[in-house]
Amino acid sequence: MKIPEKPPNMLDLMSDFGLNTKNGINLNANDDKKFKLDFLNVLKYFNLINSILKGEELNVPEKEKEILLNVNYVHWDDLKYKSFSMGKKEIWLILQLLRAFKFQNFKIKEYSFKYCLTNTLLKRIHEIDKATFGEMNVGLKNVNEKYKKKYLINSLIEEAIASSQIEGATTTRKKAKEMILQQKKPTNNSEKMIYNGYITMEYIYENIINEQLTPEVILELHRSITEDTLDDKKDEIQYRDNDEIVVGDNLDVGITYHTPPKYAEIPGLMEEFCNFANSDEDGYFIPPIIKGIILHFLIGYIHPFNDGNGRTARAIFYWYVLSRGYVGFRYTAISRILKNAKKKYAKAYLYSETDENDLTYFINYNLDAIEKSIEEMNNYISRREKELVDIGEEFYENTALNSRQADIIRYFYNNPEKYITIKEIQNMFFVAYDTARNDLELLVENNKIMKRKNGKKFEYISILNKS
């Protein structure tokens, strides 16, 4: 992937336009300046900036209005290919001046970062807050608790699979789900990566959701998520001990996207990182969703480990938002969205780093993924409600089946050629082993499924689709 072009520096642009930052407007700038502006143009653009800041209606083409209002927060690398009524460098300068009014700045040691709280971004955060904080999601509240648990375990599995696949795991979703639901031992490195991811997600919620983040906690998360998957076992439990690592293009070793800080800086940076993560008062309030995304970015930027940085970064994001009460994120599989757009995911990092560590690009991309995962959750809720009606019409009136047993039938119906074990039903529906066995035996008695003996255990298969 090509590295995005670094945007023009704002001070250099002002100089090109005949604006001397020390002495004001320079009407005698050299004639060889390509973008020299006269006094009337300067006044025109300052009036435009003033109108935007006041929220007044803009008399410019619609596509330019969207850019100037930071609706999509374009990067110079995208802007330079568009055509406008104004010059591209002129519109970029205006854009930078407007963003400067809304930038929030922070530092991790000597490394500086910033992000821009645009009106569009604030609106998106508000909608995500409504969908994920506590039990604010009305649809999720209305779902029966057992179906909520079923969806939860599916989301955890999907998140573990996708987060590992981003880093190179190649096992199919079907095999990975069977491994976790049937509690099979991983048979290769890819399956182990996914299994570790699932265990780590459970560990976060059950053990550290109310804990402060410390370097020791981060090392434990990294150990859990990388156990028995790295070339060197000691890399599981320590920061990297060299500067040989770079973030580059897998297909072109000549392209380097990012050179992380020196390894000797890592302990101090991670201490500062933890202080930043634990403090909710950093001189100003950072919306929790934004801060979680920033923590995700910073792990990628610092790159504290020889391997497993991406998986650790996404795990820390989940720890942060869950620890701040956003329990709805337990039901989302954000990494699946990221995996399906890996180039955009990587470009979001590059846009931020090439534009003076402006994290707004990375924040916006992650908000896209969060919104899509929430949409998937809401689509599930709608399907669930419809399925309950369909199942009720089909089974409830003519049989003595309860809603869980009817739902088990639907699972068989959707997997007509798959032999399913008692253990799998137990894990999927969060019931005791005896309950799962009794449910399956009842369905056999009602001629809804068949069973066979395979070695010492029984397996069950659907007959719903047979005439």
PLY file of the C-alpha trace (Angstrom):
ply
format ascii 1.0
element vertex 467
property float x
property float y
property float z
element edge 466
property int vertex1
property int vertex2
end_header
0.00 0.00 0.00
1.31 3.42 -0.93
2.15 5.77 1.95
-0.16 8.83 1.89
1.46 12.12 0.94
2.36 14.24 3.93
0.11 17.34 3.99
1.61 20.80 3.41
2.68 22.52 6.61
0.30 25.29 7.68
3.06 27.84 8.35
4.67 27.12 4.99
1.33 27.61 3.26
0.80 30.94 5.02
4.19 32.05 3.80
3.35 30.93 0.25
0.14 32.94 0.40
2.02 36.09 1.38
1.09 35.84 5.05
4.07 36.56 7.25
3.34 35.00 10.64
5.56 37.55 12.40
4.73 40.76 10.57
1.19 40.14 9.33
0.17 40.32 5.66
3.03 40.75 3.21
1.72 42.29 0.01
5.21 42.33 -1.51
5.86 38.58 -1.48
8.17 37.33 -4.23
6.51 36.98 -7.61
7.77 33.43 -7.97
5.49 32.28 -5.11
2.94 30.05 -6.76
0.04 30.78 -4.45
0.43 34.42 -3.49
-2.85 36.00 -2.40
-3.85 39.67 -2.55
-5.43 41.50 0.35
-9.01 41.00 -0.89
-8.58 37.25 -1.10
-7.11 37.16 2.39
-10.12 39.10 3.66
-12.47 36.81 1.75
-11.05 33.68 3.35
-10.96 35.12 6.84
-14.63 36.06 6.42
-15.34 32.49 5.31
-13.62 31.11 8.42
-15.55 33.55 10.60
-18.87 32.46 9.05
-18.11 28.81 9.69
-17.18 29.47 13.30
-20.44 31.40 13.80
-22.50 28.63 12.18
-23.72 30.89 9.37
-24.89 29.61 6.00
-22.01 29.26 3.52
-22.21 30.48 -0.06
-19.92 27.79 -1.49
-20.55 24.59 -3.51
-22.02 21.73 -1.44
-18.98 19.44 -1.71
-16.72 22.25 -0.51
-19.12 23.02 2.33
-18.95 19.41 3.56
-15.16 19.53 3.54
-14.95 22.89 5.30
-17.41 21.72 7.96
-15.27 18.59 8.51
-18.21 16.28 7.86
-15.89 13.51 6.61
-12.56 14.90 7.89
-10.60 14.52 4.66
-6.85 14.02 4.52
-4.65 15.96 2.09
-4.00 12.71 0.20
-7.72 12.59 -0.71
-8.22 16.33 -1.04
-5.49 16.81 -3.63
-7.40 14.73 -6.22
-10.63 16.73 -5.95
-11.57 19.84 -7.92
-12.83 22.99 -6.18
-13.74 26.57 -6.92
-10.78 27.51 -4.69
-7.22 26.25 -4.97
-6.45 22.99 -3.16
-3.74 24.53 -1.01
-6.01 27.44 -0.17
-8.81 25.16 0.99
-6.33 23.01 2.94
-4.99 26.09 4.75
-8.53 27.18 5.65
-9.29 23.66 6.82
-6.21 23.58 9.04
-7.04 26.95 10.57
-10.59 25.77 11.32
-9.37 22.51 12.85
-6.88 24.38 15.01
-9.78 25.97 16.89
-11.08 22.53 17.96
-7.89 20.54 18.46
-7.36 18.82 21.80
-3.67 18.13 22.44
-1.96 15.66 24.75
1.47 14.11 25.20
2.84 10.71 26.16
6.32 11.61 27.38
7.77 13.77 24.59
5.45 12.41 21.88
2.67 14.82 20.94
-0.80 13.87 19.66
-4.01 15.69 18.91
-7.57 15.10 17.78
-10.40 17.33 16.61
-13.85 17.22 18.22
-15.92 18.16 15.18
-19.70 18.53 15.38
-20.13 15.40 13.25
-17.86 13.40 15.54
-19.71 14.56 18.67
-23.04 13.55 17.16
-21.70 10.09 16.30
-20.39 9.62 19.85
-23.82 10.53 21.23
-25.52 7.85 19.11
-22.94 5.23 20.09
-23.35 6.16 23.77
-27.09 5.53 23.51
-26.52 2.11 21.94
-23.75 0.81 24.19
-23.81 2.44 27.62
-25.32 0.25 30.34
-28.73 -1.07 29.29
-29.63 1.99 27.23
-30.18 -0.09 24.09
-33.94 -0.74 24.19
-33.79 -3.60 21.70
-31.11 -5.41 23.70
-33.08 -4.95 26.91
-36.10 -6.56 25.35
-34.22 -9.69 24.27
-34.73 -12.65 26.59
-31.73 -13.16 28.86
-30.83 -16.58 27.45
-30.82 -15.26 23.89
-28.72 -12.34 25.05
-26.21 -14.82 26.47
-26.24 -16.81 23.26
-25.55 -13.68 21.22
-22.85 -12.67 23.71
-20.87 -15.88 23.31
-21.22 -15.64 19.53
-19.91 -12.06 19.60
-16.95 -13.04 21.79
-16.09 -15.84 19.37
-16.44 -13.57 16.33
-14.24 -10.92 17.95
-11.55 -13.47 18.83
-11.60 -14.93 15.32
-11.46 -11.60 13.49
-8.84 -10.02 15.75
-6.59 -13.03 15.17
-7.27 -13.12 11.43
-6.16 -9.49 11.15
-2.79 -10.71 12.47
-2.59 -13.67 10.10
-4.63 -16.53 11.60
-6.03 -18.65 8.77
-8.53 -21.02 10.42
-12.08 -20.76 9.08
-14.83 -19.26 11.22
-16.70 -22.57 11.15
-13.77 -24.58 12.51
-12.92 -21.91 15.07
-16.50 -21.80 16.39
-16.64 -25.59 16.66
-13.34 -25.60 18.54
-14.59 -23.12 21.15
-18.17 -24.39 21.49
-17.10 -28.03 21.71
-14.12 -27.12 23.92
-11.65 -28.85 21.63
-7.92 -28.27 22.02
-6.35 -26.01 19.37
-4.48 -28.07 16.78
-2.35 -25.34 15.17
-1.02 -21.83 15.73
-4.00 -20.11 14.11
-6.50 -21.96 16.28
-4.41 -21.18 19.35
-4.43 -17.46 18.49
-8.21 -17.51 18.29
-8.61 -19.58 21.45
-6.32 -17.17 23.32
-8.34 -14.22 22.07
-11.57 -15.75 23.35
-10.10 -16.59 26.76
-8.63 -13.09 27.05
-11.96 -11.40 26.30
-13.61 -13.45 29.06
-10.70 -12.70 31.41
-11.09 -8.95 30.88
-14.76 -8.96 31.86
-14.49 -11.39 34.74
-11.23 -10.22 36.33
-10.00 -6.74 35.46
-13.01 -4.68 34.42
-12.87 -2.82 37.75
-9.07 -2.71 37.95
-6.67 0.11 37.11
-4.47 -0.44 34.09
-0.84 -1.09 35.03
2.20 -2.30 33.07
1.76 -5.64 34.88
-1.86 -5.92 33.71
-0.81 -5.12 30.13
1.92 -7.75 30.25
-0.62 -10.28 31.55
-3.07 -9.39 28.77
-0.28 -9.81 26.23
0.76 -13.15 27.73
-2.82 -14.40 27.67
-3.44 -13.34 24.09
-0.12 -14.64 22.69
0.52 -17.76 24.80
2.20 -20.51 22.74
1.84 -18.55 19.49
5.14 -16.64 19.32
8.49 -17.84 17.98
10.21 -17.04 21.29
8.37 -17.96 24.51
9.99 -15.13 26.50
8.38 -12.55 24.19
5.02 -13.39 25.76
5.90 -11.80 29.10
8.23 -8.91 28.29
8.49 -5.77 26.20
10.58 -5.91 23.07
14.33 -5.72 23.73
15.52 -4.43 20.36
14.97 -1.73 17.74
14.92 -4.09 14.78
11.14 -3.94 14.50
9.40 -1.71 11.96
5.81 -1.62 10.74
5.96 -2.18 7.01
4.30 -3.59 3.92
4.07 -7.39 3.95
4.44 -7.46 0.17
7.21 -4.88 -0.17
10.00 -4.93 2.41
11.22 -1.59 1.08
8.17 0.27 2.43
8.21 1.30 6.09
4.96 2.68 7.48
6.11 3.39 11.01
9.28 3.23 13.06
8.32 2.83 16.74
10.11 4.55 19.64
13.39 3.03 20.84
12.99 -0.04 23.03
14.76 1.71 25.92
11.87 4.22 26.01
9.15 1.60 26.30
8.98 1.14 30.13
8.61 4.89 30.66
6.12 5.24 27.82
3.98 2.40 29.15
3.95 3.93 32.64
2.76 7.20 31.11
0.27 5.28 28.93
-1.27 3.68 32.03
-1.47 7.04 33.83
-3.27 8.46 30.79
-5.65 5.47 30.62
-6.55 5.59 34.33
-7.11 9.32 34.59
-10.51 10.67 33.59
-9.35 14.23 34.25
-6.57 15.13 31.82
-7.11 18.87 32.01
-10.26 18.34 29.96
-12.79 15.55 29.52
-12.19 12.97 26.79
-15.35 11.05 25.77
-14.74 7.41 26.79
-15.31 6.02 23.28
-12.71 8.45 21.92
-10.24 7.67 24.69
-10.61 3.92 24.13
-9.79 4.43 20.44
-6.81 6.63 21.36
-5.46 3.86 23.63
-5.84 1.45 20.71
-3.80 3.79 18.50
-1.10 4.40 21.10
-0.29 0.70 21.53
0.20 0.48 17.78
2.34 3.62 17.85
4.56 2.61 20.81
4.64 -1.02 19.59
5.85 -2.31 22.98
6.04 -5.99 21.97
7.85 -7.97 19.33
4.50 -9.45 18.26
0.88 -9.35 19.34
0.61 -5.54 19.49
-2.57 -5.35 17.42
-4.42 -7.98 19.43
-3.28 -6.37 22.69
-4.36 -2.92 21.47
-7.87 -4.14 20.65
-8.11 -5.97 23.99
-7.16 -2.78 25.85
-9.86 -0.88 23.93
-12.42 -3.40 25.18
-11.09 -3.21 28.74
-11.40 0.57 28.70
-14.94 0.92 27.33
-16.27 -1.94 29.49
-14.59 -0.47 32.57
-16.41 2.82 31.88
-19.83 1.17 31.81
-20.27 0.58 28.08
-21.50 -3.00 28.49
-23.09 -2.96 25.05
-19.62 -3.48 23.60
-19.72 -7.05 24.91
-22.24 -7.73 22.15
-20.23 -6.22 19.29
-17.53 -7.78 17.14
-15.69 -4.69 15.98
-12.62 -6.55 14.74
-14.78 -8.33 12.15
-15.48 -4.95 10.58
-11.80 -3.97 10.80
-10.75 -7.28 9.22
-13.07 -6.77 6.27
-11.40 -3.46 5.51
-7.77 -4.08 6.51
-6.37 -1.57 4.01
-8.61 1.20 5.36
-7.62 0.18 8.90
-3.93 0.53 8.01
-4.55 3.77 6.10
-6.30 5.26 9.13
-3.05 4.81 11.08
-1.04 6.34 8.23
-3.35 9.32 7.77
-3.00 10.14 11.47
0.78 9.78 11.54
1.46 11.69 8.31
-0.69 14.61 9.49
1.31 15.44 12.62
-0.28 12.67 14.74
-3.81 13.95 14.19
-5.72 10.96 15.55
-9.07 12.16 14.18
-8.63 10.02 11.06
-8.10 6.89 13.15
-10.96 7.85 15.48
-13.38 8.32 12.58
-12.45 4.99 11.02
-12.99 3.15 14.29
-16.32 4.91 14.80
-17.33 3.52 11.38
-16.50 0.01 12.59
-18.34 0.51 15.89
-21.44 1.81 14.12
-21.47 -1.17 11.75
-21.08 -3.63 14.62
-23.98 -1.96 16.46
-26.04 -2.23 13.29
-25.27 -5.97 13.21
-26.39 -6.24 16.83
-29.67 -4.46 16.10
-30.25 -6.60 13.00
-29.80 -9.67 15.21
-32.38 -8.32 17.65
-34.87 -7.81 14.81
-34.23 -11.31 13.45
-34.50 -12.76 16.94
-37.91 -11.21 17.47
-39.13 -12.49 14.09
-37.69 -15.96 14.70
-39.47 -16.21 18.05
-42.76 -15.48 16.31
-42.04 -18.01 13.55
-40.89 -20.68 15.99
-43.92 -20.06 18.18
-46.32 -20.48 15.27
-44.56 -23.64 14.10
-43.90 -25.45 17.37
-45.51 -23.97 20.45
-49.13 -24.72 19.57
-48.59 -28.39 18.71
-45.81 -29.50 21.08
-44.78 -29.23 24.69
-41.46 -27.58 23.76
-40.23 -24.53 25.62
-38.63 -21.55 23.88
-35.05 -22.80 24.46
-35.83 -26.18 22.94
-37.50 -24.52 19.98
-34.39 -22.41 19.54
-32.24 -25.55 19.61
-34.39 -26.92 16.78
-33.72 -23.79 14.76
-29.98 -24.28 15.31
-30.27 -27.80 13.93
-32.40 -26.53 11.06
-29.70 -24.00 10.11
-27.03 -26.74 10.30
-28.86 -29.67 8.69
-25.82 -31.85 7.96
-23.85 -31.18 11.12
-23.61 -33.67 14.01
-23.93 -31.71 17.25
-22.83 -32.78 20.71
-24.40 -32.25 24.13
-21.35 -30.19 25.13
-21.89 -27.82 22.21
-25.52 -27.19 23.16
-24.46 -26.72 26.79
-21.93 -24.03 25.84
-24.16 -22.31 23.32
-27.20 -21.98 25.57
-25.44 -21.55 28.93
-27.18 -24.50 30.55
-26.02 -27.46 32.63
-24.88 -30.61 30.88
-27.92 -32.57 32.09
-30.28 -29.84 30.87
-28.69 -29.88 27.42
-28.90 -33.68 27.28
-32.54 -33.71 28.41
-33.45 -31.07 25.81
-31.87 -33.11 23.03
-33.48 -36.35 24.17
-36.89 -34.65 24.26
-36.38 -33.46 20.69
-35.46 -37.00 19.67
-38.68 -38.28 21.31
-40.65 -35.64 19.40
-39.06 -36.74 16.10
-37.40 -33.36 15.59
-33.81 -34.68 15.53
-31.98 -38.01 15.32
-29.08 -39.31 17.37
-26.23 -41.73 16.85
-23.42 -43.08 18.98
-19.90 -42.09 17.99
-17.41 -43.88 20.23
-18.41 -43.16 23.81
-20.55 -40.10 23.10
-23.87 -39.41 21.41
-24.23 -36.98 18.52
-27.40 -35.44 17.16
-28.44 -34.29 13.68
-31.43 -32.48 12.22
-34.32 -34.16 10.43
-36.35 -30.96 10.15
-35.61 -30.46 6.48
-36.55 -34.00 5.47
-40.00 -34.74 4.11
0 1
1 2
2 3
3 4
4 5
5 6
6 7
7 8
8 9
9 10
10 11
11 12
12 13
13 14
14 15
15 16
16 17
17 18
18 19
19 20
20 21
21 22
22 23
23 24
24 25
25 26
26 27
27 28
28 29
29 30
30 31
31 32
32 33
33 34
34 35
35 36
36 37
37 38
38 39
39 40
40 41
41 42
42 43
43 44
44 45
45 46
46 47
47 48
48 49
49 50
50 51
51 52
52 53
53 54
54 55
55 56
56 57
57 58
58 59
59 60
60 61
61 62
62 63
63 64
64 65
65 66
66 67
67 68
68 69
69 70
70 71
71 72
72 73
73 74
74 75
75 76
76 77
77 78
78 79
79 80
80 81
81 82
82 83
83 84
84 85
85 86
86 87
87 88
88 89
89 90
90 91
91 92
92 93
93 94
94 95
95 96
96 97
97 98
98 99
99 100
100 101
101 102
102 103
103 104
104 105
105 106
106 107
107 108
108 109
109 110
110 111
111 112
112 113
113 114
114 115
115 116
116 117
117 118
118 119
119 120
120 121
121 122
122 123
123 124
124 125
125 126
126 127
127 128
128 129
129 130
130 131
131 132
132 133
133 134
134 135
135 136
136 137
137 138
138 139
139 140
140 141
141 142
142 143
143 144
144 145
145 146
146 147
147 148
148 149
149 150
150 151
151 152
152 153
153 154
154 155
155 156
156 157
157 158
158 159
159 160
160 161
161 162
162 163
163 164
164 165
165 166
166 167
167 168
168 169
169 170
170 171
171 172
172 173
173 174
174 175
175 176
176 177
177 178
178 179
179 180
180 181
181 182
182 183
183 184
184 185
185 186
186 187
187 188
188 189
189 190
190 191
191 192
192 193
193 194
194 195
195 196
196 197
197 198
198 199
199 200
200 201
201 202
202 203
203 204
204 205
205 206
206 207
207 208
208 209
209 210
210 211
211 212
212 213
213 214
214 215
215 216
216 217
217 218
218 219
219 220
220 221
221 222
222 223
223 224
224 225
225 226
226 227
227 228
228 229
229 230
230 231
231 232
232 233
233 234
234 235
235 236
236 237
237 238
238 239
239 240
240 241
241 242
242 243
243 244
244 245
245 246
246 247
247 248
248 249
249 250
250 251
251 252
252 253
253 254
254 255
255 256
256 257
257 258
258 259
259 260
260 261
261 262
262 263
263 264
264 265
265 266
266 267
267 268
268 269
269 270
270 271
271 272
272 273
273 274
274 275
275 276
276 277
277 278
278 279
279 280
280 281
281 282
282 283
283 284
284 285
285 286
286 287
287 288
288 289
289 290
290 291
291 292
292 293
293 294
294 295
295 296
296 297
297 298
298 299
299 300
300 301
301 302
302 303
303 304
304 305
305 306
306 307
307 308
308 309
309 310
310 311
311 312
312 313
313 314
314 315
315 316
316 317
317 318
318 319
319 320
320 321
321 322
322 323
323 324
324 325
325 326
326 327
327 328
328 329
329 330
330 331
331 332
332 333
333 334
334 335
335 336
336 337
337 338
338 339
339 340
340 341
341 342
342 343
343 344
344 345
345 346
346 347
347 348
348 349
349 350
350 351
351 352
352 353
353 354
354 355
355 356
356 357
357 358
358 359
359 360
360 361
361 362
362 363
363 364
364 365
365 366
366 367
367 368
368 369
369 370
370 371
371 372
372 373
373 374
374 375
375 376
376 377
377 378
378 379
379 380
380 381
381 382
382 383
383 384
384 385
385 386
386 387
387 388
388 389
389 390
390 391
391 392
392 393
393 394
394 395
395 396
396 397
397 398
398 399
399 400
400 401
401 402
402 403
403 404
404 405
405 406
406 407
407 408
408 409
409 410
410 411
411 412
412 413
413 414
414 415
415 416
416 417
417 418
418 419
419 420
420 421
421 422
422 423
423 424
424 425
425 426
426 427
427 428
428 429
429 430
430 431
431 432
432 433
433 434
434 435
435 436
436 437
437 438
438 439
439 440
440 441
441 442
442 443
443 444
444 445
445 446
446 447
447 448
448 449
449 450
450 451
451 452
452 453
453 454
454 455
455 456
456 457
457 458
458 459
459 460
460 461
461 462
462 463
463 464
464 465
465 466
